């Protein structure tokens, strides 16, 4: 969640940067650095979402069947 928050603040920073009154040379450098940071963070979030998507959750759907089998064995004995 921290990466998403940083991404939000970087987006806000890029949106208000042209109105802050920096000289053009500074503004170009700051915009380039901000853009590269946005690209890196969005790539990291994309990779993280792929990893979460590829994880298989294993559910023991029939775990309660063991209880029934044990009770049947007790009845037979």
N, C-alpha and C positions, 0 to 999 in steps of 0.2 A: 504494500500500500504506500510505502514511502516513495517508491519510484514514481508512482502515479501522481502524488502530490508535487514532487519536484517537476514533473512534466507539466503540470498545471501552472506552476509559478513561472517556469521558463516560457510557456506560451503567453502568459500575461506580460512578462518582461519584453518579449518580442513585439507584442501589440502596442505597448506604450513607449518603446524605445525611440521611435521617430519624433516624438513630441517632447523629449527631454532636453533638447538644445545642445547636444554634443556636436563638436566639429565633425565635418564629413569624414575625415580620415579615421577618427576614433569610432564613429558610428559604423563604418564599414568593418573595422576589426571586431568590434563588439557584436555586430550582427552575424559575422562569420563564426565566431566562437559560440554564440548562442545557438546558431543553426546546427553546428557540429554536435553540440551537447544534446540538442533535441533528437538528432538522428541516432546517436548512440543510445540514449535512453529508450527511444521507441523500439530500436532493434533488440535491446535487452528484454523489454517487456514482451515483445513478440516471441523471442526464444523461450522465455519463461512460460508463456501461455501454451506453446507447443509441447513443452515438457509436461505440463499439467494435463494436457489433452491426451498424451500418449501413455500416461500411467494407467495401468489396469487395476481396478479395484476387485479384489477377490472376496466374494461373499460366500459364506457357507450356507447355502439355501436349505440344505437338508440336515442341519446339525441336530435338530430335535428328533430325528429318526433314531438316533442312538439311544435315546431315553426309552422309546417304545420297544426297541429290540431287547434292552436290558430287562424291562418289565416282563416281556414274554418269556425270557429265559428263567426268570424267577418263578413265574406261574408254572412252567413245565417241571421244575425241580420240586 
